[in-house]
């Protein structure tokens, strides 16, 4: 985990340095302005760390202020950076073509001032749109027919939430909206595929009680994500259990004699995470083949030997990048970015875009979702 944070701050700091020099090329400010801008960029770059320190020491108001300020800036900055790279690539392409053709195309190149202010405008505009997109929770419906579903029932409805990230930013208002969407689906089973909480969760008062107001016919089941371990596993598990979920940590449960649900811990816990070292294939091999088998796993990775041992794997984690074009980055690690994918005739995978937000309260071209899976007899 420390390697992840080190890499993150190196990359995030480098983006700030890039932005600083872009601004200097565009405006040509002096030493005093450069010093002031350096100070503020340093504070904003360290904001995620400052948020955690304020949370740890129970300065909740300060932590929330830093979270909103720092993470909104993060969203704007990355949208600016992506837009600026497009113009940089355009200018480099002109130089390469000019070199090959022995012609001067510099008159077509973007000058320093528009090369800074146009991406900045795009970053602010896209972030403004993304803020409202993050609050627009969509319902995604998937219908799966299977001979394993008894013909005595018309359908079995499983509702999936994932990556809610309850914490400093995703609070009561958003959770109420999420749970209203869940209730509207009238679930038989509710599952959470990890990252229900985000960071320190000492002050999540009243949120578990909101979850208790959702009572599916056959219960609620959850698995851990990486953020349960970042938040502190003990308190994350306590919150999830208070919310009425049965946590599956390398375990399985038969629900109403209709389906088997198995779940496994996220590997973020490392060697100290005993449940995370349960062998997936051994766990899935124990499931009876005559029932529809659902596998809850936070990360959308499917091991080759597991295909055929489950009927449906439900995952999350990648948020579909959350802010375009970062879905292109997540695609390098997880080929299935989001949605339904048929692995074989007998096994399929559904990857949720996530129901909340991590970091910036912004989603750009990746709206949040509550997933409704309807299992019907074939």
C-alpha positions as CSV (number, residue, x, y, z in Angstrom):
1,X,0.0,0.0,0.0
2,X,2.9,2.4,0.8
3,X,4.3,1.8,-2.7
4,X,0.9,2.7,-4.2
5,X,0.8,6.0,-2.3
6,X,4.4,6.8,-3.2
7,X,3.6,6.2,-6.9
8,X,0.4,8.3,-6.6
9,X,2.1,11.3,-5.0
10,X,5.0,11.1,-7.6
11,X,2.5,11.1,-10.4
12,X,0.2,13.7,-8.8
13,X,3.1,16.0,-8.0
14,X,4.4,15.7,-11.5
15,X,1.0,16.8,-12.9
16,X,1.3,19.9,-10.6
17,X,4.8,20.7,-12.0
18,X,3.5,20.3,-15.5
19,X,0.6,22.7,-14.8
20,X,2.9,25.2,-13.1
21,X,5.2,25.5,-16.2
22,X,2.2,25.6,-18.5
23,X,0.8,28.5,-16.6
24,X,4.2,30.3,-16.6
25,X,4.5,29.9,-20.3
26,X,1.1,31.3,-20.8
27,X,1.2,34.3,-18.3
28,X,4.9,34.8,-17.7
29,X,4.5,35.6,-14.0
30,X,7.4,36.8,-11.8
31,X,9.2,35.3,-8.8
32,X,6.7,36.4,-6.1
33,X,3.7,34.9,-8.0
34,X,5.7,31.8,-8.7
35,X,6.5,31.4,-5.0
36,X,2.8,31.9,-4.0
37,X,1.7,29.4,-6.7
38,X,4.3,26.9,-5.6
39,X,3.0,27.1,-2.0
40,X,-0.6,26.5,-3.0
41,X,0.2,23.8,-5.5
42,X,2.2,22.0,-2.7
43,X,-0.7,22.2,-0.3
44,X,-3.2,21.0,-2.9
45,X,-0.9,18.1,-4.0
46,X,-0.6,17.0,-0.3
47,X,-4.3,17.5,0.3
48,X,-5.2,13.7,0.3
49,X,-2.5,13.2,3.0
50,X,-3.7,16.2,5.0
51,X,-7.3,14.9,4.8
52,X,-6.2,11.6,6.4
53,X,-4.2,13.3,9.1
54,X,-7.2,15.6,10.0
55,X,-9.5,12.5,10.0
56,X,-7.1,10.6,12.2
57,X,-7.0,13.4,14.8
58,X,-10.8,13.8,14.6
59,X,-10.9,17.3,13.1
60,X,-13.9,16.3,11.0
61,X,-14.9,19.8,9.8
62,X,-11.3,20.5,8.7
63,X,-11.1,17.1,7.0
64,X,-14.3,17.7,5.1
65,X,-13.2,21.1,4.0
66,X,-9.8,19.8,2.8
67,X,-11.5,16.8,1.1
68,X,-14.0,19.0,-0.9
69,X,-11.3,21.5,-1.8
70,X,-8.5,19.1,-2.5
71,X,-10.5,16.5,-4.4
72,X,-12.5,19.0,-6.5
73,X,-9.1,20.5,-7.5
74,X,-7.9,17.0,-8.3
75,X,-10.8,16.4,-10.7
76,X,-10.3,19.8,-12.4
77,X,-6.5,19.3,-12.6
78,X,-6.7,15.8,-14.2
79,X,-9.3,17.0,-16.7
80,X,-7.1,20.0,-17.5
81,X,-4.1,17.7,-17.8
82,X,-5.9,15.4,-20.2
83,X,-7.1,18.3,-22.4
84,X,-3.6,19.9,-22.4
85,X,-2.0,16.7,-23.5
86,X,-4.2,16.6,-26.5
87,X,-2.9,20.0,-27.6
88,X,0.7,19.0,-26.8
89,X,0.3,15.9,-29.0
90,X,-1.2,18.1,-31.8
91,X,1.8,20.5,-31.6
92,X,4.3,17.6,-31.6
93,X,2.5,15.9,-34.5
94,X,2.8,19.2,-36.5
95,X,6.5,19.2,-35.8
96,X,7.0,15.6,-36.9
97,X,5.0,16.1,-40.1
98,X,6.9,19.3,-40.9
99,X,10.2,17.5,-40.4
100,X,9.2,14.6,-42.7
101,X,7.8,16.9,-45.4
102,X,10.5,19.6,-44.9
103,X,7.8,22.3,-44.4
104,X,7.1,24.8,-41.7
105,X,3.7,24.2,-40.0
106,X,4.4,26.2,-36.9
107,X,1.7,28.8,-37.9
108,X,-0.9,26.0,-37.3
109,X,0.5,25.2,-33.8
110,X,-1.3,26.3,-30.7
111,X,0.4,29.2,-28.9
112,X,1.3,29.0,-25.2
113,X,-1.6,31.2,-24.0
114,X,-4.5,29.3,-25.6
115,X,-2.6,26.0,-24.9
116,X,-3.1,26.8,-21.2
117,X,-6.4,28.6,-21.0
118,X,-8.4,26.4,-23.4
119,X,-7.6,23.1,-21.4
120,X,-8.2,25.1,-18.2
121,X,-11.6,26.1,-19.4
122,X,-12.3,22.5,-20.5
123,X,-11.2,21.2,-17.1
124,X,-13.6,23.5,-15.2
125,X,-16.5,22.9,-17.6
126,X,-16.1,19.1,-17.6
127,X,-15.7,19.1,-13.8
128,X,-18.9,21.1,-13.4
129,X,-20.8,18.7,-15.6
130,X,-19.1,15.7,-13.9
131,X,-20.2,16.9,-10.4
132,X,-23.9,16.6,-11.5
133,X,-23.3,13.4,-13.4
134,X,-21.9,11.9,-10.1
135,X,-25.2,12.6,-8.4
136,X,-27.3,11.1,-11.2
137,X,-27.6,7.5,-10.2
138,X,-28.7,5.2,-13.0
139,X,-30.4,1.8,-12.8
140,X,-28.8,-0.8,-15.0
141,X,-30.8,-3.9,-15.6
142,X,-29.5,-7.3,-16.6
143,X,-31.7,-10.3,-17.3
144,X,-30.1,-13.8,-17.1
145,X,-32.0,-16.9,-17.9
146,X,-30.8,-20.2,-16.4
147,X,-32.2,-23.7,-16.0
148,X,-30.9,-23.6,-12.4
149,X,-33.6,-21.1,-11.5
150,X,-36.7,-23.1,-10.4
151,X,-39.7,-22.6,-12.7
152,X,-41.9,-22.2,-9.7
153,X,-40.7,-18.6,-9.3
154,X,-41.0,-16.0,-12.0
155,X,-37.7,-14.2,-11.2
156,X,-35.2,-13.7,-8.5
157,X,-33.9,-10.1,-8.3
158,X,-30.4,-9.4,-7.0
159,X,-29.5,-5.7,-6.6
160,X,-25.8,-4.8,-6.6
161,X,-24.2,-1.7,-5.1
162,X,-20.4,-1.3,-5.3
163,X,-17.8,1.3,-4.4
164,X,-20.1,3.6,-2.5
165,X,-17.2,5.1,-0.6
166,X,-19.1,6.4,2.4
167,X,-17.0,9.0,4.2
168,X,-16.3,12.7,4.2
169,X,-17.9,13.4,0.8
170,X,-20.5,10.7,0.2
171,X,-22.8,11.2,3.1
172,X,-26.5,11.0,4.1
173,X,-28.0,12.8,1.1
174,X,-26.2,10.6,-1.4
175,X,-26.9,7.4,0.5
176,X,-30.6,8.2,0.8
177,X,-30.7,8.6,-3.0
178,X,-28.9,5.3,-3.5
179,X,-31.2,3.4,-1.1
180,X,-34.3,4.9,-2.7
181,X,-33.1,3.5,-6.0
182,X,-32.4,0.1,-4.4
183,X,-35.9,0.1,-2.8
184,X,-37.5,0.9,-6.2
185,X,-36.0,-2.3,-7.6
186,X,-37.7,-4.4,-4.9
187,X,-34.8,-6.7,-4.4
188,X,-34.9,-10.3,-3.2
189,X,-31.2,-10.0,-2.3
190,X,-28.9,-7.0,-1.9
191,X,-25.1,-7.3,-2.4
192,X,-22.3,-4.9,-1.9
193,X,-19.1,-5.8,-3.8
194,X,-16.6,-3.8,-1.7
195,X,-15.5,-0.3,-0.9
196,X,-18.7,0.4,1.0
197,X,-16.6,2.8,3.2
198,X,-13.8,5.1,2.4
199,X,-10.9,6.1,4.7
200,X,-11.5,6.8,8.4
201,X,-15.2,6.2,9.3
202,X,-15.3,7.2,12.9
203,X,-18.0,9.8,12.2
204,X,-20.4,7.9,10.0
205,X,-23.3,8.4,12.5
206,X,-26.7,7.3,11.3
207,X,-25.6,5.8,8.0
208,X,-25.8,2.2,9.2
209,X,-29.4,2.9,10.4
210,X,-30.3,4.1,6.9
211,X,-29.2,0.7,5.5
212,X,-31.3,-1.1,8.1
213,X,-34.4,0.5,6.4
214,X,-33.7,-1.7,3.3
215,X,-34.9,-5.2,4.0
216,X,-34.7,-7.5,1.0
217,X,-36.7,-10.8,1.2
218,X,-33.6,-13.0,1.4
219,X,-31.0,-10.8,3.0
220,X,-28.0,-8.6,2.3
221,X,-24.5,-9.9,1.6
222,X,-21.1,-8.1,1.3
223,X,-17.4,-8.6,0.6
224,X,-14.5,-6.3,1.5
225,X,-12.8,-4.0,-1.0
226,X,-9.4,-2.4,-0.7
227,X,-10.8,0.6,1.1
228,X,-12.2,-1.5,3.9
229,X,-8.5,-2.2,4.8
230,X,-7.5,1.5,4.3
231,X,-10.3,2.5,6.6
232,X,-9.3,0.0,9.3
233,X,-10.7,-3.5,8.8
234,X,-12.2,-3.9,12.3
235,X,-14.3,-0.7,12.2
236,X,-15.2,-1.3,8.5
237,X,-16.5,-4.7,9.3
238,X,-18.4,-3.5,12.3
239,X,-20.1,-0.8,10.2
240,X,-21.0,-3.2,7.5
241,X,-22.5,-5.7,10.0
242,X,-24.4,-2.9,11.7
243,X,-25.8,-2.1,8.3
244,X,-27.4,-5.5,8.2
245,X,-25.0,-7.2,5.8
246,X,-23.6,-10.7,6.2
247,X,-19.9,-10.4,5.2
248,X,-18.6,-13.3,3.2
249,X,-14.8,-13.7,3.8
250,X,-13.9,-16.8,2.0
251,X,-17.3,-18.3,2.8
252,X,-20.5,-19.3,1.0
253,X,-24.2,-19.1,1.8
254,X,-27.2,-20.8,0.4
255,X,-30.1,-18.3,0.1
256,X,-33.7,-19.5,0.3
257,X,-32.7,-22.8,-1.3
258,X,-32.4,-21.0,-4.6
259,X,-28.9,-19.7,-5.1
260,X,-25.5,-20.0,-3.6
261,X,-23.5,-16.9,-2.9
262,X,-19.8,-17.0,-2.3
263,X,-17.5,-14.1,-1.4
264,X,-13.8,-13.5,-0.9
265,X,-11.7,-10.7,0.7
266,X,-9.9,-8.2,-1.4
267,X,-6.1,-8.9,-1.4
268,X,-5.3,-5.3,-0.1
269,X,-4.9,-6.7,3.4
270,X,-1.7,-8.5,2.4
271,X,-0.2,-11.2,4.5
272,X,-2.1,-10.0,7.6
273,X,-5.4,-10.7,5.8
274,X,-6.0,-14.4,6.6
275,X,-9.4,-14.5,4.9
276,X,-7.9,-13.0,1.7
277,X,-5.7,-16.0,1.2
278,X,-8.6,-18.4,0.8
279,X,-8.1,-20.3,-2.4
280,X,-10.8,-19.1,-4.8
281,X,-11.0,-22.4,-6.8
282,X,-11.3,-24.5,-3.7
283,X,-14.1,-22.2,-2.4
284,X,-16.0,-22.3,-5.7
285,X,-15.5,-26.0,-6.1
286,X,-17.5,-26.6,-2.9
287,X,-20.6,-24.9,-4.4
288,X,-23.3,-27.4,-5.6
289,X,-23.7,-27.4,-9.4
290,X,-27.5,-27.8,-9.2
291,X,-28.0,-24.2,-7.9
292,X,-27.2,-20.9,-9.5
293,X,-23.8,-19.8,-8.1
294,X,-23.0,-16.1,-7.5
295,X,-19.4,-15.1,-6.8
296,X,-18.8,-11.7,-5.1
297,X,-15.3,-10.4,-5.7
298,X,-14.3,-6.8,-5.5
299,X,-11.7,-6.7,-8.3
300,X,-13.0,-7.8,-11.8
301,X,-10.3,-10.4,-12.3
302,X,-11.3,-13.9,-13.3
303,X,-8.8,-16.7,-12.8
304,X,-8.8,-19.2,-15.6
305,X,-9.4,-22.2,-13.4
306,X,-12.5,-20.6,-12.0
307,X,-14.4,-20.2,-15.2
308,X,-17.3,-22.7,-15.1
309,X,-17.3,-22.9,-11.3
310,X,-19.6,-19.9,-10.9
311,X,-22.6,-18.8,-13.0
312,X,-22.2,-15.1,-12.3
313,X,-19.3,-13.0,-10.8
314,X,-20.2,-9.6,-9.5
315,X,-17.3,-7.1,-9.2
316,X,-16.6,-3.4,-9.1
317,X,-13.4,-1.5,-8.2
318,X,-12.5,0.2,-11.5
319,X,-15.3,2.8,-11.5
320,X,-15.0,2.7,-15.3
321,X,-12.1,5.1,-14.7
322,X,-14.6,7.5,-13.0
323,X,-13.2,10.4,-15.0
324,X,-12.5,9.9,-18.7
325,X,-10.0,9.1,-20.1
326,X,-8.8,7.1,-17.0
327,X,-10.9,4.2,-18.2
328,X,-8.1,3.7,-20.7
329,X,-5.7,3.3,-17.9
330,X,-7.9,0.8,-15.9
331,X,-8.4,-1.1,-19.1
332,X,-4.7,-2.0,-19.1
333,X,-5.2,-3.9,-15.8
334,X,-8.8,-5.1,-16.1
335,X,-9.9,-5.8,-19.7
336,X,-13.6,-5.7,-18.8
337,X,-14.2,-2.0,-17.9
338,X,-17.8,-2.2,-17.0
339,X,-21.1,-4.0,-17.8
340,X,-22.0,-7.6,-18.6
341,X,-19.6,-10.0,-20.2
342,X,-20.2,-13.6,-21.1
343,X,-17.1,-15.6,-20.2
344,X,-18.3,-19.0,-21.4
345,X,-21.7,-20.6,-22.0
346,X,-21.9,-21.2,-18.2
347,X,-20.0,-18.3,-16.6
348,X,-20.5,-14.5,-16.9
349,X,-19.1,-11.4,-15.3
350,X,-20.7,-8.1,-14.4
351,X,-18.6,-5.2,-13.5
352,X,-20.3,-2.2,-11.9
353,X,-19.2,1.4,-12.7
354,X,-19.7,2.0,-8.9
355,X,-22.4,3.7,-7.0
356,X,-20.5,6.5,-5.3
357,X,-17.2,8.3,-6.0
358,X,-13.7,8.0,-4.8
359,X,-11.7,11.2,-4.3
360,X,-13.2,13.9,-6.5
361,X,-17.0,14.1,-6.2
362,X,-17.0,14.0,-10.0
363,X,-17.8,11.5,-12.7
364,X,-17.1,12.3,-16.3
365,X,-18.6,9.9,-18.9
366,X,-19.0,7.2,-16.2
367,X,-22.3,7.7,-14.3
368,X,-22.9,5.9,-11.0
369,X,-25.1,2.9,-11.1
370,X,-27.3,0.6,-9.0
371,X,-27.4,-2.8,-10.8
372,X,-30.5,-4.9,-11.0
373,X,-29.9,-8.5,-12.0
374,X,-33.0,-10.5,-12.8
375,X,-32.5,-14.3,-12.7
376,X,-35.3,-16.1,-14.6
377,X,-35.9,-19.8,-15.4
378,X,-35.0,-20.8,-18.9
